[in-house]
Amino acid sequence: MMEDVVVHHHLEDSDGLSDLIATTEKLLEPFVCRPPPVFTPWFSYSSSERPPPIRPAKCAPVIKAADLKGLHEASKDGVCISGTSNSLSSDKKRIAVTAVAVKRSWNVLASKGVHQPSPSLSKRFHHTLSVHALHPHQRSKWVISQHNCGAARDIEKVWQALSRATRRGGLPTCNANIQRERAEIWVFCDVAYSEQVGLFLKGRLQLLGSIRLHVHKLGDILRL
């Protein structure tokens, strides 16, 4: 451990300051003086370059449709499934089952490479977007509640139908998320496609009542 040496002297005795410093240096000669090491970053880059991003060592786990079906069946029995493997699709890893209610939310992404024609908005939607000055590619979400499903269906059945439609590319720019603790389904899409997506949800899923279009920091801006 290196410590600093502080020498105190009276200002009036300025003539003896040089002798005091010489005496101090002589007393410190037996001790080893090491200069502090120069800091070296763990990454190397020039001053004109930005620091490299930190990337995970492993890729994200791949979740297949069969895994989602198995988790859904487990949720009906009121159990929680947790695996020790990075991939749920691996049949070589044992899965531990505990009697805890499932509260996970699974995300279903739309298929890539699907052609997305520019939709034509109705006067009502066009007016709403103009009033809030929304960018066409700003994200919004449709909120589907339990009352939209009717008495004969639950939110899980609607989620299954929506997942199939999303994976087949029926919903442009969309990804969906089920919030089981809220008994809601959130369907995210670009604002420009919000009317097209809303009409698709109402017709394909045979929803009842009105669904809400929600935008971050603005709240609900429309009902369909």
Secondary structure, DSSP 8 states (H G I E B T S, - for coil): ----------TT--TTHHHHHHHHHHHTTTS----------SS---TTS-------SS------HHHHHHHHHHHHTT-EEEESSS-TT-TTS-EEEES-------EEE--TT---------HHHHHHHHHTT--TT-EEEEEEEGGGT-SS--HHHHHHHHHHHHHTT-STT-EEEEETTTTEEEEEEEGGGHHHHHHHHHHHTT--S--EEEETTTEEEEE-
